[in-house]
Amino acid sequence: MSRYTHLADFDQLAGMLAVAGRELCPVIRRASTALLDADAEAGRTVLVEVAAARELHDRIEGWVPAVLARRQPVASDLRLLVAGLRMNGDMRRMGALAAHIAKVAVARYPDPVLPAQVRPTFVAMADAAARLADKAALVMATRARVDALQTGLDDDELDELQRSLFTKLTDDWPYGVQAAVDVAMLGRYYERFADHAVGVGRQVAYLVVGVR
């Protein structure tokens, strides 16, 4: 079995992961538009896009065991396959979290979800999440280790925004229980989205160090 055949397999995996990463970038932006602008159509579009993306994630999950069954991968190849599965899992969860954000916006339509007091925080969260999605997609394409590790630092911004939300929620919150529940959940969704983007970056950094 030729090394070229192995490389063709890994190029196919890299291509599928790159497509999955690129598709996440507009999805999280559209989910944030649904939330910030009370745009139910944008929210419904996100749900359709995330459902379609699941087919690609399922294909990747099925493809890796098939490669293992018909190949005899060496250690560096196994690292690629395992890292690919982990990145796919992180991206699947990122899509699911974008869908959760969109579902809240659609469920509350035509009313806005966010009270004025927390809207600036969510504008900043939306921007930070979109930048992390862009960076995760970029590092999968470039395998730039410094950029991959930078995702961990970028995530600090969202962690701080999440802490500021809880401060607002516990500081004489005047908007009622339902709004508090929505805000707490939405903040968590953005935080977890960022965590999974960092997970993608870590896997890329691992590959750069581990593959010679």
C-alpha positions in Angstrom: 0.0 0.0 0.0 1.5 3.3 -1.1 2.2 6.3 1.1 0.4 8.3 -1.6 -2.8 6.4 -0.9 -2.5 7.3 2.7 -1.9 11.0 1.9 -5.0 11.0 -0.4 -7.1 9.7 2.6 -5.8 12.4 4.9 -6.3 15.1 2.2 -9.9 14.0 2.0 -10.3 14.2 5.8 -8.6 17.7 5.9 -11.0 18.8 3.1 -14.1 17.7 4.9 -12.9 19.3 8.2 -12.1 22.5 6.3 -15.6 22.6 4.8 -17.2 22.0 8.2 -15.1 24.8 9.7 -16.0 27.3 7.0 -19.7 26.6 7.3 -19.6 27.5 11.0 -18.5 31.1 10.5 -21.7 32.4 8.8 -23.9 30.1 11.1 -22.8 31.7 14.4 -23.1 35.2 12.8 -26.6 34.5 11.6 -27.6 33.1 15.0 -26.4 36.3 16.6 -28.3 38.3 14.1 -31.5 36.3 15.0 -30.8 37.1 18.7 -29.8 40.7 18.5 -32.2 41.8 15.8 -35.2 39.6 16.7 -34.9 38.1 13.2 -36.9 34.9 13.2 -36.1 34.2 9.5 -32.4 34.2 10.3 -33.0 31.9 13.2 -34.9 29.4 11.1 -32.1 29.5 8.5 -29.6 28.6 11.2 -31.6 25.6 12.2 -31.8 24.4 8.6 -28.0 25.0 8.1 -27.1 23.2 11.3 -29.3 20.2 10.4 -27.5 20.0 7.0 -24.1 20.2 8.6 -24.9 17.2 10.8 -24.8 15.1 7.6 -21.2 16.1 7.0 -20.2 15.5 10.7 -21.8 12.1 10.5 -19.9 11.3 7.3 -16.6 12.3 9.0 -17.4 10.1 12.0 -18.1 7.1 9.7 -15.2 7.8 7.4 -12.4 7.6 10.0 -13.3 4.1 11.2 -13.5 2.9 7.6 -10.0 4.2 6.9 -8.7 2.5 10.0 -10.3 -0.8 8.9 -8.7 -0.8 5.4 -5.3 0.8 6.3 -2.5 0.1 8.7 -1.8 3.6 9.9 1.5 4.4 11.6 1.5 6.5 14.8 1.6 9.9 13.1 -1.4 8.8 10.9 -3.3 7.8 14.0 -2.7 11.2 15.5 -4.2 12.8 12.4 -7.2 10.6 12.6 -7.9 11.0 16.3 -7.3 14.7 16.1 -9.7 14.9 13.1 -12.4 13.1 15.1 -12.0 15.4 18.0 -12.1 18.5 15.8 -15.2 17.2 14.2 -16.8 16.6 17.6 -16.0 20.2 18.6 -17.4 21.6 15.4 -20.6 19.5 15.7 -21.1 21.0 19.2 -20.4 24.5 18.0 -23.2 24.1 15.4 -25.5 22.8 18.0 -24.8 25.8 20.3 -25.5 28.2 17.4 -28.8 26.4 16.9 -29.7 26.8 20.6 -29.1 30.6 20.3 -31.3 30.7 17.2 -34.0 28.6 18.9 -34.3 31.1 21.7 -34.6 34.0 19.3 -37.3 32.1 17.3 -39.2 31.1 20.4 -39.5 34.7 21.7 -40.2 36.3 18.3 -41.6 39.0 17.7 -40.4 40.1 21.1 -36.7 40.8 21.6 -34.9 38.4 23.9 -32.4 40.7 25.4 -33.1 43.5 27.9 -31.3 46.8 27.1 -29.0 46.3 30.1 -27.3 43.2 28.7 -27.5 43.9 25.0 -24.0 45.5 24.8 -22.6 42.5 26.5 -24.2 40.1 23.9 -23.0 42.3 21.0 -19.5 41.8 22.3 -20.1 38.1 22.9 -21.4 37.7 19.3 -18.4 39.5 17.9 -15.9 37.4 20.0 -17.6 34.1 19.0 -17.5 35.0 15.3 -13.8 35.9 15.5 -13.1 32.6 17.2 -15.0 30.7 14.6 -13.0 32.5 11.9 -9.8 31.6 13.6 -10.7 28.0 14.1 -11.4 27.7 10.4 -8.2 29.5 9.5 -5.9 27.4 11.7 -7.4 24.2 10.2 -6.4 25.4 6.8 -3.0 26.9 7.7 -1.9 24.7 10.7 -0.3 27.8 12.1 0.6 26.8 15.6 0.8 30.3 17.0 -2.6 31.2 15.8 -4.0 27.9 17.1 -2.6 28.6 20.5 -3.9 32.1 20.4 -7.5 30.8 20.4 -7.0 30.0 24.1 -6.2 33.7 24.8 -9.0 34.9 22.7 -11.4 32.8 24.8 -10.5 34.8 27.9 -12.6 37.7 26.4 -15.7 35.6 26.4 -15.1 34.2 29.8 -14.9 37.8 31.2 -18.1 38.8 29.4 -19.8 35.8 30.9 -18.7 36.8 34.4 -20.0 40.3 33.8 -23.4 38.8 32.8 -23.7 37.0 36.1 -22.9 40.2 37.9 -25.8 41.9 36.2 -28.1 39.0 36.9 -27.4 39.1 40.6 -27.4 42.9 40.9 -31.0 43.9 41.4 -32.2 42.3 38.1 -35.4 44.2 37.2 -36.6 42.1 34.1 -38.1 39.0 35.7 -37.3 35.3 35.9 -37.9 34.3 32.2 -35.5 37.0 31.0 -32.9 36.0 33.6 -33.1 32.3 32.5 -32.8 33.3 28.8 -29.8 35.6 29.5 -28.0 33.0 31.6 -28.6 30.2 29.0 -27.5 32.4 26.1 -24.3 33.5 27.9 -23.5 29.9 28.5 -24.1 29.0 24.9 -21.6 31.6 23.7 -19.1 30.6 26.3 -19.3 26.9 25.4 -19.1 27.8 21.7 -15.8 29.5 22.4 -14.6 26.6 24.4 -15.1 24.2 21.5 -13.3 26.7 19.1 -10.4 26.6 21.5 -10.6 22.8 21.4 -10.2 22.9 17.6 -7.1 25.2 18.0 -5.6 22.8 20.6 -5.9 19.8 18.2 -4.3 21.8 15.4 -1.4 22.8 17.7 -1.0 19.1 18.7 -0.8 18.0 15.1 1.8 20.6 14.3 4.0 19.4 17.1 3.3 15.7 16.7 3.5 15.3 13.0 6.9 15.4 11.4 
